[in-house]
Amino acid sequence: MNVSEGASYAAAGVDIEAGDRAVELMKEWVAKATRPEVVGGLGGFAGLFDATALTSYRRPLLATSTDGIGTKVAIAQKLDKHDTIGFDLVGMVVDDLVVCGAEPLFMTDYICTGKVVPETIAQIVKGIAEACVEAGTALVGGETAEHPGLLEPDEYDVAGASTGVVEADEVLGAERVRAGDVVVAMASSGLHSNGYSLVRHVFFNRARWTLDRVVPELGTTLGEVLLTPTRVYAKHCLELIAELNGDVEGDAKPLHAMSHITGGGFAANLARVIPDDLSVRIDRSTWAPAPIFGLVGLLGDVALPELEKTLNMGAGMIAVLDPSSADAAIAELASRDIPAWVCGEVTATPGGTVALEGTYAK
């Protein structure tokens, strides 16, 4: 057997030098997403975080969460715009932590692609780093992997994980919820990062729309709306928790639970923090979902229950709290440019269910 040239990693489709170049390009963005507890810099085998800060806790509980962006990355790839999906990744991860009251301390990311294009990888990491800054968490490391033959050269996927901390006696959750509590919804920035398999099917396969289509109902192109970054609530929710619960002892703390509205929709996610001996009634008429939600339903002939169990319908985060603190919570969130409103109440009806009633406002 005559072999004119030996095999190499590069010939197999993996360019180590391109990976090194991507690391150099992303360094300036990662440097912005730091905290005083971060030890060392980018390039080690592991990110280091000084845990001595936890000694100030009475009983610190570590919380961890991991997630990805989902098929929304296909929109970024088609538009060749990669610097915003980091907000989708960070939001999906850190906002799962904050619902129990945990402060996200640090995060790592994982990017796999068919071919490393350093500038594209750097743009992805730029968005992740900027979102970490907004969330108050450090980006302590990550991994970029080239998977030729598994992914096309212009394809990639992104995932991440974060670790946070909360005092054991300050954990939010179902055990704090009581009958008479009100439900305060926080507005989403749009679709966020869930339900895109349905959304893409409706717009591209059924309606045959293109991303550059200007849609009067949306006031811009379809692509711009579909790529709208996820709102990152973590820092705002932590400050809301501190404002309402910080100086209050024990069971008197007024903010009882939070729910991040992601895959599964409003009712299913809220039900995760409702005890079995109570239920929740939500009044749809208290808000008007953005036009993109109605378009998905109209163009895809998607039934309302299907929409509501797939999309956030305009509410990306929920707080369950004592009614006496509702106005203060809404005002605090408004000061952070997060529209919020009372959308329902907790009832003494057993079952742990969440019922959406009425018709959405126009």
N, C-alpha and C positions, 0 to 999 in steps of 0.2 A: 504494500500500500504506500503510494507516494503522497507525502504531505508537503506542499510547497510552503505553507506558513503555519506556524503553531497557533493553537487557539488562545484566545485572551478574553479577559472579562469584558473589555471594551467591545471586542468583536461580537460577544454574546449579547451586547446591548446595555451594559452597565458602565457608566462613565464616572469614575471616582473623582476625576478632576472637576467635573461639573458639580458634583456634590460639595466638594470643598469650596468652590466658587460661590455656591448658594449660601453656605455658612457665613462666608465673609460678607455677603450682601445683607444678610439678615441681622448681623451683629448689632448694628446701630439701633434697630427697632427693639430687639430683645433687651438691650441695655436700658431702655426707657421703662420696661415693665419689670420693675424690681421693688424690693422692700428692704429695710435695714437688716432683716434676718438672713438675707441671701448671702451665702459664702461662696467665693470663687466666681468664675464667669462661664461663658459658653465654651463648649469644647471638651468637657470632661465626660467620663462614662456615666456619671450620675449628677443630678443637681443636688446641691447641698443647702440645707435650711437650718439655721440655728434654732433649736427647740427650747433653749433656756427661757424664752419668753413665756412658755407654757407654765413655768413654775409659779407664776402669779395667779394661776387659776386654782380654785379650791378643788375641783374635780373635773379636769378637762376631758371631754370626749372628742375623739377625732372622727370626722365625717369624710366620706369619700364618694366621688361620683365620676362617672365616665359616660361619654356620648360621642356622637358624630354629627355631621351636618345633614346627612341624608342626600337625597337626589337633587337638592337645591344646587349642589356643585355643578350639575349639568347645565344650569342656567349661566353660572359664572363662566364655564368653559365656552359656551356658545357665544357669549358676549365678549369673551377675552378680557374680563374684568375680575380681578382676583383679590383686591385689597379690602373687600367688605365682608366676605364670608367668615372671616375670623370672628366677627361679632356673633354670627350664628353659632359657631362652635363654642365660644366662651359662654354665651348666654345659655345654651342648652346644658352646660356643665355646672357653672357656678350657681345658677338660679335654682338648680335642684338641691344644692347644699343649703342655700339661705332659707329655704322653707322650714327647716328645723331650727333655725336661729344660728346656724354655723357661719362663721366668717371664713371665706375662702382664703387660704394662706398662699398656696402656690399651685402652679399648673404645669403640665407637660403636654406636648402635642406629638402627633404622628402623622406624617404625610407620605402616602405611597403614590407613585406615578409611573406611567409607562416609560417616560424619558424625562430626566431632570433638566429643566430649563431654569437656570439659576435665577433669572429675573422674575419668573413666575413664582417660584418657591419663596423668594424674598417678599413678593407682594402678599402672598398668603400669610406669611409670618408677620408682616407689618400689621395686617388687620387683627391677627390674634393678639399681638403685643398691645395695640391701641385699645382693644377691648379689655385686656387684662388691667391696663391702667385705669380704665373706667370702672372696673369691678373692684379695684383695690387689691388685686392679687398679683403675685410675681410669676413670671414665666421663667422657670428655672432650667428648662431644657426641652429636648424633643428628639425626633428621629425623622430623617428623610430616607425613603427607600425607593429604589428603582426596580420595577417589576416588568421588564420587557416580555412580551408574549402573553402576559396576564392582562395588562392594560394597554390600550392604544397610546401612542406617544404623547397625545395631548390630553389624556385622561388622568385624573387623580382622585383620591379620596382622602379625607381628613378626619381624624379623631383626636380626642384629648381626655385628660383625666385631671382631677383637682382634689386636693385635700384641705379640709377646713377644721375648725375647732369651735366648740360651744361648751359652756358650763353645763354640767349634768342637770342642775336644778333649773335651768333656763331653757331647756329644750321645748320647742313648740310642737304641738301635735294634737291628735284627737282626744287625748285624755284631759285636755284643758277646755275643750269646747263644751258649751252648755246651751240649753234651750233659751231662746231670747237673744242670742248673739246675732249680730248683723254680718252680712257678707259684703265686703267692699272690693269692687273690681278695679284693676289698674289697666289702663288702655294698652293694647299692643301697638306696635309700629306697623303692623300688617300681618301677613301670613306667618311671620317668623320663620321656622325651619321645619315645619311639620306638614304632612299631607301633600307633599310635592309630587308624589307618584300619581295621585288623583288629579292635582292641578295640571300637571303636564299632559296627562291623558286628555283632560277636557279641552285645554286650549290648543294643543298641537295635533292630537289624533281626531278629536270630534269636530272642533270648530275650525281647524286648519289655520289658525292664526299664527303670525310670525312675531318674533320678539320686538321687531322695529315698528310694529303696528301702533299708531297713535289711537288711543281709545278715549273718546270724549268723556265717558263716565269716570275715567281714572285721571284725566287731566294731563296725561303724559303717555309714554310708550308702555306697552305690556312688559317688556323686559325690565325697564326701570322699576316698576312696581314689584315684579316677581323677585328682583334682587335686593329689595329694601332690607337693610340689616335688621336682625333681631334686636329688640330693646333689651339692654342688660340692666336688670333690676337690683342686683346684689347689694351694691353700696347704699342705694336709696332705701332698700328694705331694712338693712342693718341699722341705718340711722333712724328709721321709723321705729324699729323695735327698741332702740336705746331711748328714743324720745318718750315712748308710751310706757315701756316696762322698766326702764332703767332704775328709777328710784322707788319702785313699788315692790313690796315683799310678797313672796309666796303666791297663793291662789288669787290674790287681788290684782295681779298683773292683767291689764285689760286686753292685750293682744294675745290671742290664744293659739291660732294656727295660720299657716299659709299654704297655698297650693300653686304650683307652677303649671300653667295650662299648656301642655305639649301634646304629644301623640295620645289619642284617646279622647281629646276634647275637654270641654268645660265640665260636664257632669261627672265623667269618670275620674278625672284628676281631683276634683273637689271632694268626691266621695272617699278618697283615700285618707282624708283627715277628718272624717265625720264618724263618731262612734256609732255602734250598732243600735243603741237605744234612742238615737235622734235622727232627724232627717233635715233636709234643706229645701226651701222653696225659692226659686229664682224667677224674677219678673223680667222677661225679655224687653218689655216696653221701656225699661230704664236706660237703654242705650241703642244706638244705631250702628251696626257693623259697617266698616268701610266698604265702598262699592265692589272691591275685588271679591269679597265673599259672596255677594249676590250674583256676580257674573259667573263664578264657578257653578253655582246652583242652577242658574238660568241656562247657560250654554251646555252644561252637562246633564241637564234634567236630573239633577241630584236632589233627592228628597231631603227635607230639612233635618230629620234625625241623622241621616248619613253625613250631612255637612257638619252637624254639631258634634259628632263623635270623631271627626277627622281634623277639623280646623279649630282655631281658638276663637273665632267669631268676634274678634276685636278686644278680647280681654286676655292678657297674657299672664297675669299674676293676680292672686286672690288673697285677701286677708280676712280672717274670721275674728271678730273682736266684740267686746262689750259695746252696746249701743251708745253709751255715754262718751265713748272715745271716737266715734265715727267721724264727727266733724273735724276733730283735731287731726285725725289720720288723713282725711281728704285734703285739708289745708296744708299739711306737711308735704304730702306728695305733690300738690299743685306748686309749691315753692320749688320743687325739683323738676318742674315741667313734665310731670306725669299726671295726666287727667285721671281722676278716680271718682267713683260714685258708689252709693249703696245700691246693690242690685238684688238683695234677698235677705232671708232670715233663717235662722235655725229653729226648728220646731221640735216639740216633744214627741213627735210621731216616731215610733220604733221602725227600724229597717235600715238606717244608714244610707238612705237613698238621696239623690239630688234630682228634683223635678224642675224642668224649665217650663214656665207657663206664660201665656199671652203671646203677643206679636211684637217683633222688633220695631223700634221707632224708625221713622224714615229720615 
